[in-house]
Amino acid sequence: MPVPGELYERVSNAPAVPQGLPLVILITGFTDAGNAVSGLIEHLRDVTDPQPIAIYDNDVLLDYRARRPVFVFEQDHLTEYRPARLELSIAHDTLGQQFLLLSGYEPDFAWNAFTQSVMDFVDEFAVSGITWVHSIAMPVPHTRPISTTVSGNRKEITASLSVWRPRTQVPGTAGHLLEYRFAERGDRVVGFVLLVPHYLAETEYPEAVIAAADRVMGSTGIVLALDDLRESREEYLVKVNDQVANNDELRQMIHTLENRYDSYMAGRDPEDGDRFDDGGFDERDLPSADELAAELERYLATRPPGDDDKRSRS
């Protein structure tokens, strides 16, 4: 049985870590609808200059045959090896504010030891609060803001942002275990579940990444540059809306989702454990996510080359 200290290696030349920084946890589990988490990890690695403090050992935590690393093959030889990454870093936002970032893959093994290692870092650096994000597919329209289910012990955030509050059993992730252990001992922790349109869940959905960033900023006070993501969102929505406009089934489905979403939001009681499927919000009445994703892929594949360039110039 591994012990926490055997799961990672400290970076010898890592920068000093001030006490009292917030910790953001972004780990890709079995649900990442719209690539919200993986997209935000990539964005933060580009814009926040994260400097690793501790790097977790893939040989201990990762099932290579389930999530194979990438090699680049150049004609007749291998030129690059891209192993998976799970690391604790110190990063800074656009204002220069520092924060801790635990980002990368969800461990396949040793969840208890991994959780204890993160708790040890929280104690060592006197972390001021923990925020984590993940996303799931829901029968909601892309024409409405992405809603959130909030968990943890920050009641002020739950009261203001949590739209869907079910009582249910969910398949656990390492993020859930981290939140449970932090809340158990009284650390300030908040988890955000983004409710992503089910028919876009298998795509790289910029709106989901922006929503994840917004939740992180709201709970930590850090400020992130999102201009590139917003530009990608506009380009993405043009393609989706083109498809919807040219498909009667999709157009009717979006209209039905909008009506149900608006009725739900107008009638819900923030104090109740509301359900998105109350009052007729039944995913069984809708085209499946696989059907819609396949339709979207077919549409994008059949568009004439250069359509996007022509549109951007018009």
Salt bridges, closest charged atoms under 4 A:
ASP76 OD1 - HIS77 ND1 2.81
GLU80 OE2 - ARG82 NE 3.13
GLU87 OE2 - ARG85 NH2 2.86
ASP108 OD1 - ARG67 NH2 2.95
ASP123 OD1 - ARG185 NH2 2.74
GLU124 OE1 - ARG10 NH2 2.65
GLU156 OE2 - ARG154 NE 3.20
GLU184 OE1 - ARG181 NH1 2.93
ASP187 OD2 - ARG185 NE 2.38
GLU207 OE1 - ARG233 NH1 2.99
ASP227 OD1 - ARG230 NH1 3.90
GLU234 OE2 - ARG233 NE 3.48
ASP242 OD2 - ARG303 NH2 3.87
ASP242 OD2 - ARG311 NH2 2.56
ASP248 OD1 - ARG251 NH2 2.23
GLU258 OE2 - ARG144 NH1 3.70
ASP262 OD2 - ARG144 NH2 2.92
ASP277 OD2 - ARG275 NH2 2.47
ASP282 OD2 - ARG284 NH2 2.76
ASP285 OD2 - ARG260 NH2 3.42
GLU295 OE1 - ARG298 NH2 3.20
ASP307 OD2 - ARG303 NE 3.92
ASP308 OD2 - LYS239 NZ 3.43
ASP308 OD1 - ARG303 NH1 3.14
